[in-house]
């Protein structure tokens, strides 16, 4: 009998602020756990979104995210930047 428990998945994105974000790591099960643990060790903000993870998991390592996912990924990146205290030039978070 096959285990029907869904495996944990993880996708890591890299973004240099010049090009579209790209897939820098991805995996399921133990590899996903290792990706998550490494992110936590380095203070990388984590975001849980099963649907977005499933879509991004279909891409190959190094692939840029497709235009169709720009808005969803931009929202995640904006959230991550705010959590780490990074804001766009000229933005005053106290205003």
C-alpha positions in Angstrom: 0.0 0.0 0.0 1.4 3.4 -1.0 1.6 6.1 1.6 -0.8 8.8 0.6 0.6 11.4 3.0 1.7 14.4 0.9 5.5 15.0 1.0 6.8 18.3 2.1 8.0 20.4 -0.8 10.3 23.5 -0.8 11.5 25.9 -3.5 14.1 28.5 -3.0 14.3 31.7 -5.1 17.3 33.9 -5.8 16.8 37.5 -6.7 19.5 40.0 -7.6 17.1 43.0 -8.2 18.2 43.2 -11.8 16.7 40.1 -13.4 13.7 38.0 -12.7 14.0 35.7 -9.7 15.2 32.3 -10.5 14.9 28.8 -8.9 18.0 28.2 -6.8 17.0 25.1 -4.9 14.0 22.7 -4.9 13.1 19.4 -3.4 10.7 17.1 -1.7 10.7 15.1 1.5 14.1 15.1 3.2 15.6 17.5 0.7 12.8 19.9 1.3 13.4 19.7 5.1 17.2 20.4 4.5 16.4 23.4 2.3 14.0 24.8 5.0 16.5 24.1 7.8 19.3 25.9 5.8 17.1 28.9 5.2 16.2 29.1 8.9 19.8 28.9 9.9 20.6 31.8 7.7 17.6 33.9 8.7 15.9 33.7 5.3 12.2 34.5 5.6 10.0 31.5 4.8 6.6 31.6 3.2 4.1 28.7 2.9 2.0 28.5 -0.3 1.3 25.0 -1.5 -0.1 26.1 -4.9 2.8 28.5 -5.7 5.3 25.9 -4.5 3.7 23.3 -6.8 3.9 25.6 -9.8 7.5 26.6 -9.0 8.5 23.0 -8.5 7.8 22.3 -12.1 10.6 24.6 -13.2 14.2 23.5 -13.5 17.0 24.8 -11.3 18.3 28.1 -12.6 15.1 28.9 -14.5 13.7 32.4 -14.2 10.1 32.5 -13.0 7.6 32.9 -15.8 5.8 36.2 -16.3 2.5 34.5 -15.2 4.0 34.2 -11.7 5.5 37.6 -11.4 2.8 39.1 -9.2 2.6 36.1 -6.8 6.4 36.0 -6.4 6.6 39.8 -6.1 4.2 39.7 -3.2 6.3 37.0 -1.5 9.5 39.0 -2.1 7.9 42.2 -0.8 6.8 40.4 2.3 10.3 38.9 2.8 12.0 42.3 2.4 9.6 44.0 4.9 10.3 41.2 7.4 14.0 41.9 7.1 13.6 45.7 7.2 14.6 46.3 3.6 12.6 48.9 1.8 12.9 50.6 -1.7 14.9 53.7 -2.0 12.9 56.8 -0.9 10.3 54.7 1.0 9.6 55.8 4.5 8.0 53.0 6.5 7.1 55.5 9.3 5.1 57.8 6.9 
